[in-house]
Amino acid sequence: MQPEQEGFREVLKFLAPGTPFREGLENILRAKTGGLIVVGDSEEVLGIVDGGFNINSELTSARLYELAKMDGAIVLSSDCKRILCANAQLVPDPSISSMETGTRHRTAERVAKQTGELVISISQRRDIISLYKDEQKYVLEDIRVILAKANQAIQTLEKYRSVLDQTLNKLSALEFQDLVTISDVTTVLQRTEMVLRIGKEIERYINELGTEGRLINMQLEELLANVKDEGILLIKDYITQSQLDL
């Protein structure tokens, strides 16, 4: 996940496969009806909603799918637990710039920029679910693609963890001989940081996979066991030693 997309990390958790919300989105995608959904009932959102009718019912995948058959937008509560209204027209400020071409995606981008809320656009023809929030955009990928990426990342993490363990063993041997240099310590810290960064990327895949990511999560926990703690202890050890030398 790119730094500018970090705002979607929490969003992906309640859009993960297996949740009613995601099931509803997938049903809309398969039916090729298209859809426009706003998550949030702030004053900014309500100020650009025109028409439609109140629903105020619990969110279920079936309700979301059926209501998306109508042309207008659907507005959900901020916690994604209730459908507030449907078949609404969204009227964002037309002067807000948009890089999108389709009417639905262009409206979604402008609403997100104007309100700061999450807006979801489901393409009728391209089989794409696009998320917009503030100035950011994120495209939900097919679960098979995410699984393939997650498994590849796990394999990469295994290799980096193996290299880290070898580097730690080398450092331990040098410590017994009192031959440790600053380069040896920084090499271990660099390897530690690389392992943690790959782990963070895999966490994003796990969020997107939802219930399908359980096995990946178990592998990740095993591969990251004690990595962060050992890195912190290493820093403390050598900071203390350098202070004593001074």
C-alpha positions in Angstrom: 0.0 0.0 0.0 1.4 3.4 -1.0 1.8 6.0 1.8 -0.9 8.2 0.3 -3.4 5.2 0.6 -2.8 4.6 4.3 -6.2 6.1 5.0 -7.9 3.0 3.6 -6.2 0.6 6.0 -9.2 0.6 8.5 -11.7 0.9 5.7 -10.5 -2.4 4.2 -11.3 -4.2 7.4 -15.1 -3.7 7.2 -15.0 -4.3 3.4 -13.2 -7.6 3.8 -14.7 -10.8 2.1 -17.2 -12.5 4.4 -18.7 -9.2 5.7 -22.3 -8.4 4.7 -21.1 -5.1 3.2 -18.6 -6.8 0.9 -21.0 -9.6 -0.1 -23.5 -6.9 -1.1 -20.9 -5.1 -3.2 -19.8 -8.4 -4.9 -23.5 -9.1 -5.7 -23.9 -5.7 -7.3 -20.7 -6.2 -9.3 -21.8 -9.7 -10.6 -25.2 -8.3 -11.5 -23.5 -5.5 -13.5 -26.1 -3.0 -12.3 -23.5 -0.5 -11.0 -23.8 1.4 -7.8 -22.9 4.5 -5.9 -22.7 4.3 -2.1 -21.8 7.0 0.5 -20.7 6.0 3.9 -21.6 8.7 6.4 -24.5 11.0 7.2 -22.6 14.2 8.1 -24.0 17.6 7.4 -21.7 17.9 4.4 -23.2 14.7 2.9 -26.8 15.5 3.6 -26.2 18.9 2.1 -25.6 17.5 -1.3 -28.2 14.7 -1.3 -31.3 15.5 -3.4 -34.4 13.4 -3.5 -34.5 9.7 -2.7 -36.4 8.1 0.0 -35.6 7.2 3.6 -34.9 3.5 4.5 -33.3 3.6 8.0 -33.0 -0.2 8.1 -30.2 -2.6 9.1 -27.6 -3.2 6.4 -27.8 -6.6 4.8 -26.2 -7.8 1.6 -29.6 -8.6 0.1 -31.0 -5.1 0.9 -27.9 -3.4 -0.5 -28.1 -5.4 -3.7 -31.8 -4.8 -4.3 -31.5 -1.0 -3.6 -28.6 -0.7 -6.0 -30.9 -1.7 -8.8 -32.3 1.8 -8.7 -30.4 4.6 -10.4 -29.7 6.8 -7.4 -27.1 6.6 -4.7 -27.3 4.8 -1.4 -26.3 6.6 1.9 -25.2 4.5 4.8 -24.5 5.3 8.4 -20.9 6.1 9.4 -20.6 2.6 11.1 -21.9 0.8 8.0 -24.6 -0.8 10.1 -27.7 0.9 8.6 -29.0 2.0 5.2 -30.3 5.5 5.6 -31.7 6.4 2.2 -31.7 5.1 -1.4 -32.2 6.3 -4.9 -30.8 9.7 -4.0 -29.2 12.1 -6.4 -25.8 13.5 -5.3 -25.1 17.1 -6.3 -21.4 17.9 -5.5 -19.7 21.1 -6.4 -19.1 20.8 -10.2 -16.0 23.0 -9.9 -14.2 20.3 -8.0 -11.6 18.7 -10.3 -11.9 15.1 -11.2 -9.7 12.8 -13.3 -12.4 10.2 -13.8 -14.3 9.8 -17.1 -17.5 7.9 -16.2 -20.3 9.9 -14.6 -20.6 7.6 -11.6 -16.9 7.6 -10.8 -16.6 11.4 -11.4 -19.5 12.0 -8.9 -17.9 9.7 -6.4 -14.6 11.4 -6.5 -16.1 14.9 -6.2 -18.3 13.8 -3.2 -15.3 12.3 -1.5 -13.3 15.5 -2.0 -16.1 17.8 -0.9 -17.2 15.8 2.2 -14.1 13.8 3.2 -16.3 10.7 3.6 -15.9 7.3 2.0 -17.6 6.9 -1.3 -17.8 3.6 -3.2 -18.4 3.5 -7.0 -19.2 0.1 -8.6 -18.6 0.1 -12.3 -21.4 -1.3 -14.5 -19.1 -2.4 -17.3 -15.5 -2.7 -16.0 -16.1 -5.1 -13.0 -14.3 -2.6 -10.7 -15.1 -1.5 -7.2 -13.4 1.9 -6.5 -13.1 3.6 -3.1 -12.7 7.3 -2.7 -11.9 9.2 0.4 -10.7 12.8 0.6 -8.2 13.1 -2.3 -7.4 9.4 -2.4 -8.6 6.5 -4.5 -8.2 2.7 -4.0 -9.4 -0.1 -6.2 -10.5 -3.3 -4.6 -8.9 -6.3 -6.2 -10.3 -9.8 -6.8 -9.7 -12.1 -3.9 -7.8 -14.5 -6.0 -5.3 -11.8 -7.0 -4.9 -10.7 -3.4 -4.3 -14.3 -2.3 -1.6 -14.7 -4.9 0.1 -11.5 -3.8 -0.2 -12.5 -0.1 1.4 -15.9 -0.7 4.2 -14.4 -2.8 4.8 -11.8 0.0 5.0 -14.6 2.6 7.6 -16.4 0.5 9.6 -13.2 0.3 9.2 -12.7 4.1 10.5 -16.2 4.8 13.7 -15.5 2.8 14.3 -12.2 4.6 13.6 -13.7 8.0 16.1 -16.4 7.2 18.7 -13.8 6.3 17.9 -11.9 9.4 18.4 -15.0 11.6 21.8 -15.6 9.9 22.9 -12.0 10.5 21.8 -12.3 14.2 23.8 -15.5 14.6 26.9 -13.8 13.1 26.5 -10.9 15.5 26.3 -13.2 18.5 29.5 -15.0 17.4 31.2 -11.6 17.0 30.0 -10.5 20.5 31.7 -13.6 22.0 35.0 -12.5 20.4 34.5 -8.8 21.2 34.8 -8.0 17.5 31.5 -6.2 16.9 31.6 -3.1 14.7 28.9 -0.4 14.2 28.5 -1.8 10.7 27.5 -5.2 12.1 24.9 -3.7 14.3 23.4 -1.5 11.6 23.2 -4.4 9.2 21.1 -6.3 11.7 18.8 -3.3 12.2 18.4 -2.8 8.5 17.4 -6.5 8.1 15.0 -6.1 10.9 13.4 -3.1 9.4 13.0 -4.8 6.0 11.3 -7.8 7.6 8.9 -5.5 9.5 8.0 -3.5 6.4 7.2 -6.7 4.4 5.1 -7.8 7.4 3.2 -4.5 7.3 2.4 -5.0 3.6 1.1 -8.5 4.3 -1.2 -7.1 7.0 -2.9 -5.0 4.3 -3.6 -8.1 2.3 -4.9 -9.9 5.4 -7.3 -6.9 6.0 -8.6 -7.3 2.4 -8.9 -11.0 2.6 -11.0 -11.0 5.8 -12.0 -14.6 6.8 -10.0 -15.9 3.8 -6.8 -14.6 5.4 -6.6 -16.7 8.5 -3.8 -19.0 7.3 -1.8 -16.1 6.0 -2.2 -14.4 9.3 -0.9 -17.5 11.2 2.1 -17.6 9.0 2.8 -13.9 9.4 2.6 -14.1 13.2 5.1 -17.0 13.2 7.5 -15.2 10.9 7.4 -12.0 12.9 7.7 -13.6 16.3 10.1 -11.6 18.5 11.5 -9.6 15.5 10.5 -6.2 16.7 11.4 -6.9 20.4 14.9 -8.2 19.4 15.5 -5.1 17.4 14.6 -2.8 20.3 16.7 -4.8 22.7 19.7 -4.6 20.3 19.4 -0.8 20.1 19.2 -0.6 23.9 22.2 -2.9 24.3 24.5 -0.8 22.1 23.2 2.6 23.2 24.0 1.6 26.8 27.4 0.3 25.8 28.3 3.4 23.8 27.3 5.6 26.8 29.5 3.5 29.1 32.5 3.9 26.7 32.0 7.7 26.8 
